[in-house]
Amino acid sequence: MEMTQCLLCEQTMLAQEDLRELGNGMAHRECLLRSVLGGIGHLENHIHWCVEVGDPDGGRTYRQSAIEVEKWVHDHGLEEATRATER
């Protein structure tokens, strides 16, 4: 299998990871979720991370933020994630 990089986080994708087609390439499923909902900093504290600091990933890499977004959605739910900018 040819080693390819995720189009979103640019890290090497492993065969055992949940991968999805994205345009002319592939991406981690978690990275796709992060690209839609925003980074973990956005979900944890939108005003601080997005408005004041300008880092929606809360100091994490894109990939780490994506993994944490997935866990956050699992713990809090998708509806709560869509309300993140209201806080």
DAPE-V350914 format. One line per field, one symbol per residue. ss: DSSP state (@ for helix, = for strand, . for the rest). burial: b if it has 24 or more other ideal C-beta (glycine too) atoms within 12 Angstrom, else e. A space follows every 50 residues. Layout:
# DAPE-V350914
ss=???
burial=???
This chain:
# DAPE-V350914
ss=....=......=......====..====@@@@@@@@@..@@@@@@@@@@@ @@@........@@@@@@@@@@@@@@@.@@@@@.@@@.
burial=eeeeebebbebebeeeeebeeeeeebbbbbbbbbbebbbbbbbbebeebe eeeeebbbeeebbebbbbbbebbeeeeeeebeebeee
